[in-house]
Every structure is written in structure tokens, then in C-alpha cells.
Amino acid sequence: MFELICNILLWLGLLYAYFFNVLEAPIPDRTARNPYTLKPDVWPKTIIILLLICIAINIINIIRKNKNNPEFALDALMSIRARLVIGIALVVAASFVLEPLGYMVTCCLVLFLYGLLLGQTHVARLAVFSVLVTLVLYVVFSVLLSVNLPRGTIPELRNFSLYVESVVASVKSAIGM
């Protein structure tokens, strides 16, 4: 069990380092202008992605190897207190990834993971519910209350948030709000 917990914490730490340190690292202008140079973020991205894949495989192997071991009881891990601690850890993790991922992705992930934590077995229904609740909360806070929600610092996710904002703005103008 200790090995599994260490692997999970290492995986989460590497994921945090990837999003907060590697993706947001500045690239010097001289390097960015030259199309033939290797950017300084290529090797850290590659190494961290390979490490994430290897650690994920190791986590899966640990769970498979100890599946029938009574000392390795994942059911005991999911007691009410453990679920409470995992839920609190989920909220803390969401506060760390809110800025780079943005509101839309973070809210969907938190709602989805909380549903799994509470024992929801229908993954497709849970995913649809997470997206719908995120959109409703976005409309309530952004449109009705005029609260600026984080868009994210990762370019693809920021562009997605800007696209959703433009769709909501066009619907808002069509309705006449």
C-alpha cells in the first residue's frame, strides 16, 4: 500500500511540475524566432511525459499484483473518513490547477471525480452531468453575476474558454439580455 501511495504522489507531483513549471516556462525571444533551434522546453516535456506514463504503468501493475491480497484492501481505503480526506484533497488540488486549467476544465474534473468518489457507476451519465452543471454554473456566475472566471494559462484551454465565452455572448445578444 505504501508503494502505491508513493507512486500516486510522485505521479501527481510530476503532473503539477509539468503544468506549472514546464508549460509556463518562458522561451527566450532569440530562440523563439529561430525555427531551426530546439526549444528549451522540449526535453523537460518529453522526460516528464515518459515518467508519467511509466509511473501510471507501475501503479496499474501494483494494483493488479495485489488485487487478491487481503492486506492490500482498497475497500478499506474507501471508508467514510477516507472519502472525506480524498474529497478535501480533491478541492485542494483543484485550487492548484484552477489557474492553469481554467474554470471550465477544473469544474468538470472536480464534479466528475466527486461523482466517482461518491460511488456513481454510470460514467457516461456522470460525464454529461458534469459538463451540464459546469455550463449552468458558468452562465450563472459569468452572465448573470458578471464574475470573471479563470480562463486558464494553457493556450489550448484558454482558447476553448474564449470560444465558450463568445458562444455565450452571441446567445446573450440574440436573446437581448
Beta strands, then each sheet from edge to edge (+ up, - down):
end
